[in-house]
């Protein structure tokens, strides 16, 4: 329960990007990613332009490049998938480095790599400049039902606690010589999962009782408001507007 | 697998988002019935549990490993509506904070990993319990079958969305074969973990297994113990069903 209040994904700072209201950043990121996805994959320069835009945001927010690169590894599974594309896709074959690869498969791989990576970087920048707690306030501002944001709040608050509990179970298993090899070992893991569920749920029951004894009636009190001014909205709109110009140019160039 | 941005084209992503919003809205109304004012803390902690359990990678076949989807497990343990909510919130947080799964693909991910697994898994689970004898072993068996079927079904739903809005030129047949083939294996691991987890929770706190509430017998008050004990003492504590031995 002694987890720190600053989340490890968050890079503390006081840049204009950090100061933006969370709902502005959310809308901007979502619009940006949608525009990226809607861009025809043949316009390679457009994706370079998007990358430059994200680079400008990263510089403005003073998010270290190393952090972004470290966290990009989340996309490794689908990079592997993208590399399979040229070998399994249909269509005309072209010779690349002596291999006969599918042309449309190459385009497909490029499409997933470029769009997926841009989406991942946009999410990383959002999480690095916005505290999770504030991000949830922003989601709530965007008319997300309060029940969802409350569940998300509890998940974030206790996610580390439950994960740490699970890690302790793993250490306990390992120190007794357990090492999962194949499917037959799943039974041992499942007993841990069962115990983890019981501990999580019973913790939830205690948390609920503690909240009721402090006057909880199904709604969370609003402790600080995150209203956004027109200036903040227009600053946040810079990213999707610039991206929209690129998308438009990419469509026109067809 | 969490679908990244760019895998499914923009119009289909938006349509999938709309379907996901409708599904989550139905789940919101249902979850209030399942948990009343305890919804937020209990569903929140269950979401944290699903989040942690998804980090559990189990070996599938040589070299590859799958992670728990947890949809069927959550639905059997806390109820289908709350289960959908928990998995959806986990997916939302993974997309927003951990960049795991694209923001535009969030609708697709919610449909395949929250709605499809819970609908198929929980539906099958209830159906099986109706025909099987009312014992603990059949709860375990039903969870196994429900989970083993739900995972390839989720892969099939993904293939369907891919057939409508996929951006790559891999034939639908190949995608279906690869996705469903791999997920049959992942489903086996998922099913084993789901069944043993449900059984072990059932053994310790059967009142916490939502899908098996009907199996709990009401407590009976036994009075008139021999040896002059305090026979008229009321049953202690809140309802912890008797006969629960782990």
Contacts between the chains, C-beta under 8 A, distances in Angstrom:
chain1	res1	chain2	res2	distance
A	7	B	97	7.9
A	9	B	97	5.7
A	9	B	98	7.3
A	26	B	96	8.0
A	29	B	103	6.7
A	30	B	103	5.8
A	30	B	104	7.8
A	33	B	5	5.7
A	33	B	102	6.8
A	33	B	103	4.9
A	33	B	104	5.2
A	34	B	10	6.2
A	34	B	13	7.9
A	34	B	14	7.8
A	34	B	104	5.6
A	36	B	5	6.9
A	36	B	6	7.4
A	37	B	5	5.6
A	37	B	6	5.6
A	37	B	9	7.2
A	37	B	10	4.8
A	37	B	13	6.5
A	37	B	102	8.0
A	37	B	104	5.0
A	38	B	9	7.9
A	38	B	10	4.1
A	41	B	167	7.5
A	71	B	99	6.6
A	74	B	98	6.6
A	74	B	99	5.3
A	74	B	100	5.4
A	75	B	4	6.4
A	75	B	99	7.7
A	77	B	1	6.7
A	78	B	1	7.5
A	78	B	4	5.1
A	78	B	7	7.7
A	85	B	168	6.0
A	85	B	170	6.9
A	88	B	170	5.6
A	88	B	174	6.0
A	89	B	168	6.3
A	89	B	169	4.7
A	89	B	170	4.9
A	90	B	169	5.3
A	90	B	170	7.1
A	90	B	171	5.8
A	91	B	169	5.4
A	102	B	169	7.2
A	104	B	168	7.6
A	104	B	169	3.8
A	105	B	168	7.2
A	105	B	169	6.4
A	105	B	170	7.2
A	107	B	169	7.8
A	108	B	167	6.6
A	108	B	168	3.2
A	108	B	169	5.8
A	108	B	170	7.1
A	109	B	168	7.8
A	111	B	6	5.7
A	111	B	167	5.4
A	111	B	168	6.9
A	112	B	4	6.8
A	112	B	6	5.2
A	112	B	7	5.9
A	112	B	167	7.3
A	112	B	168	7.0
A	114	B	6	7.0
A	115	B	4	7.7
A	115	B	5	5.0
A	115	B	6	2.5
A	116	B	4	3.8
A	116	B	5	5.3
A	116	B	6	5.0
A	116	B	7	7.3
A	116	B	102	6.6
A	118	B	5	7.2
A	119	B	4	6.4
A	119	B	5	3.1
A	119	B	6	6.9
A	119	B	99	7.7
A	119	B	102	4.5
A	119	B	103	6.3
A	119	B	104	7.0
A	120	B	4	7.2
A	120	B	5	7.7
A	120	B	99	4.5
A	120	B	102	7.8
A	121	B	99	8.0
A	122	B	103	7.5
A	123	B	95	6.8
A	123	B	96	6.7
A	123	B	97	7.7
A	123	B	98	7.8
A	123	B	99	3.8
A	123	B	103	6.4
A	124	B	99	5.2
A	126	B	96	6.9
A	127	B	96	6.8
A	127	B	97	4.6
A	127	B	98	7.4
A	127	B	99	7.1
A	132	B	97	5.9
A	135	B	96	6.4
A	135	B	97	7.3
A	145	B	28	5.9
A	147	B	28	5.9
A	147	B	31	7.3
A	147	B	32	7.6
A	147	B	39	6.2
A	147	B	40	6.4
A	147	B	85	7.8
A	148	B	24	7.5
A	148	B	28	7.2
A	148	B	85	7.3
A	148	B	88	7.9
A	148	B	89	6.3
A	148	B	92	7.8
A	150	B	40	3.8
A	150	B	44	6.8
A	151	B	39	7.6
A	151	B	40	5.8
A	151	B	43	4.7
A	151	B	44	4.6
A	151	B	47	5.7
A	151	B	85	6.2
A	151	B	86	7.2
A	151	B	89	4.9
A	152	B	44	7.5
A	152	B	47	7.5
A	152	B	89	5.1
A	152	B	92	6.7
A	152	B	93	5.9
A	153	B	40	8.0
A	153	B	44	6.8
A	154	B	40	6.2
A	154	B	41	5.7
A	154	B	43	7.6
A	154	B	44	2.2
A	154	B	45	6.1
A	154	B	47	7.2
A	154	B	48	7.0
A	155	B	44	5.1
A	155	B	45	7.9
A	155	B	47	4.0
A	155	B	48	4.8
A	155	B	51	6.3
A	155	B	89	5.9
A	155	B	90	6.9
A	155	B	93	6.3
A	156	B	93	6.8
A	157	B	44	7.6
A	158	B	44	6.8
A	158	B	45	5.7
A	158	B	48	4.4
A	159	B	48	4.6
A	159	B	51	5.4
A	159	B	52	7.2
A	161	B	48	7.4
A	162	B	45	7.3
A	162	B	48	4.4
A	162	B	49	5.8
A	162	B	51	7.3
A	162	B	52	4.6
A	163	B	48	7.8
A	163	B	51	7.3
A	163	B	52	4.6
A	163	B	55	6.9
A	165	B	52	7.6
A	166	B	52	4.6
A	166	B	53	7.7
A	166	B	55	7.2
A	166	B	56	7.7
A	180	B	58	6.5
A	180	B	59	6.2
A	181	B	59	6.7
A	182	B	59	5.6
A	183	B	58	7.2
A	183	B	59	7.1
A	183	B	60	7.5
A	183	B	188	6.2
A	183	B	189	5.8
A	183	B	192	6.6
A	185	B	58	7.9
A	185	B	59	8.0
A	186	B	58	5.6
A	186	B	189	5.6
A	186	B	192	4.2
A	186	B	193	5.4
A	186	B	196	7.4
A	187	B	192	6.7
A	187	B	196	5.3
A	189	B	56	6.2
A	189	B	58	6.4
A	189	B	193	6.2
A	190	B	192	6.4
A	190	B	193	4.2
A	190	B	194	7.7
A	190	B	195	7.5
A	190	B	196	3.3
A	190	B	197	4.9
A	190	B	200	7.2
A	191	B	196	6.3
A	191	B	197	7.8
A	191	B	200	5.4
A	193	B	53	5.5
A	193	B	56	6.9
A	193	B	68	7.7
A	193	B	73	7.9
A	193	B	193	5.9
A	193	B	196	7.9
A	193	B	197	4.6
A	194	B	196	6.9
A	194	B	197	4.2
A	194	B	198	7.7
A	194	B	199	7.7
A	194	B	200	3.4
A	194	B	201	5.0
A	194	B	204	7.8
A	195	B	200	7.2
A	196	B	49	6.1
A	196	B	52	6.5
A	196	B	53	6.8
A	197	B	46	7.8
A	197	B	49	5.4
A	197	B	53	7.9
A	197	B	77	6.2
A	197	B	197	6.5
A	197	B	201	5.9
A	197	B	208	7.9
A	198	B	201	6.1
A	198	B	204	6.2
A	198	B	205	6.2
A	198	B	208	7.1
A	200	B	45	4.7
A	200	B	46	6.7
A	200	B	48	6.1
A	200	B	49	4.0
A	200	B	52	7.9
A	201	B	42	6.8
A	201	B	45	6.3
A	201	B	46	6.6
A	201	B	49	7.4
A	201	B	77	7.9
A	201	B	78	7.9
A	201	B	208	5.9
A	203	B	45	5.8
A	204	B	38	7.9
A	204	B	41	4.9
A	204	B	42	4.4
A	204	B	44	7.0
A	204	B	45	3.4
A	204	B	46	7.1
A	205	B	38	7.8
A	205	B	41	7.9
A	205	B	42	7.1
A	207	B	41	4.6
A	207	B	45	7.0
A	208	B	38	5.1
A	208	B	41	4.2
A	208	B	42	6.6
A	211	B	41	6.5
A	216	B	37	7.8
A	217	B	37	7.3
A	218	B	37	4.7
A	218	B	40	7.5
